[in-house]
Amino acid sequence: MSLRLLLLLATAGLLASCASSARNSEMDATRRAAIAAEPRGNYFVARRFHIDHTHFWGYVRRPGESWDKSKLVCINERYCKIPDRLPEQPASGPGYGYDHNYEYHFTGEFSGRKIFDPNSNMVLPEFILKSHKLVSQKPGYLFKPNERFNGSQLLRAEAGAVP
């Protein structure tokens, strides 16, 4: 009897896993289609990615490119302040990083320089921000449908980001 129950539970788990995998594949296909349909132009798609006490800003990619090709960047604010340029520990109200996972359109350019963020111990590309426009406050997942942000770790390893 317990062997039968064990087999039943294993089968139920396998079916749930297959359903979840199919749903993730469908979400990936929908995301790829949406990215492919983005109008091309002289702008970047940017996703805020905030971890406390770090000073990188988030991920930046060209329209039509997948998030897998995006770059985690430090922002140069010479021409334009970042959208969440607020105190890191405000007395009240929103603070720096309140817009985690918001999606923006940026105009600007990569400088070709690398910037060291001592708090994350990473060397990252510098993006010179010239303007920004909020696109979505709830754009969904960044890299994979089943990802879970824990507030203290990146969702992927950043190639070349170690000093």
Residue pairs with C-beta under 8 A, 6 or more apart in sequence:
20 146
23 145
24 144
24 145
24 146
27 141
27 145
28 144
28 145
31 140
31 141
31 145
32 66
35 64
35 65
35 66
35 67
36 64
38 45
38 63
38 64
39 63
40 63
40 64
41 63
42 107
43 63
43 105
43 106
43 107
44 60
44 61
44 62
44 63
44 105
44 106
44 107
44 108
44 127
45 60
45 61
45 62
45 63
45 103
45 104
45 105
45 106
45 135
46 57
46 58
46 59
46 60
46 61
46 103
46 104
46 105
46 106
46 132
47 58
47 59
47 60
47 67
47 70
47 101
47 102
47 103
47 104
47 139
47 142
48 57
48 58
48 83
48 84
48 97
48 99
48 100
48 101
48 102
48 103
48 104
49 56
49 57
49 58
49 59
49 72
49 100
49 101
49 142
49 154
50 58
50 84
50 96
50 97
50 99
50 100
51 120
51 151
51 152
51 153
51 154
52 97
52 151
52 152
53 119
54 117
54 119
54 120
55 74
55 117
55 119
55 120
56 72
56 73
56 74
56 117
56 120
56 122
56 124
57 73
57 74
57 75
57 82
57 127
58 72
58 73
59 67
59 70
59 71
59 72
59 73
59 142
60 70
60 71
60 73
60 106
60 127
61 67
61 69
61 70
61 71
62 69
67 142
67 143
68 143
71 110
71 124
71 125
71 127
72 122
72 124
72 125
72 154
72 158
72 161
73 110
73 124
73 125
73 126
73 127
74 115
74 117
74 124
74 125
74 126
74 127
75 82
75 126
75 127
75 128
75 129
76 111
76 126
76 127
76 128
76 129
77 85
77 129
78 128
79 108
79 128
79 129
79 130
80 108
80 129
80 130
80 131
80 132
81 129
82 129
82 132
83 99
83 102
83 104
83 132
83 134
84 94
84 95
84 96
84 97
84 98
84 99
85 96
86 94
86 95
86 96
86 98
87 95
87 96
88 95
88 96
88 97
89 95
99 137
100 149
101 138
101 139
101 142
101 149
102 134
102 136
102 137
102 139
103 134
103 135
103 136
103 139
104 132
104 133
104 134
104 135
105 132
105 133
105 135
106 127
106 129
106 130
106 131
106 132
107 129
107 130
107 131
107 132
108 127
108 128
108 129
108 130
108 131
109 127
109 128
109 130
110 125
110 126
110 127
110 128
111 125
111 126
111 127
111 128
112 126
113 125
113 126
114 123
114 124
114 125
114 126
115 123
115 124
115 125
115 126
116 122
116 123
116 163
117 123
117 124
121 162
121 163
122 158
122 161
122 162
122 163
123 160
123 161
123 162
123 163
124 158
124 161
141 147
142 155
143 155
143 156
144 155
147 155
149 155
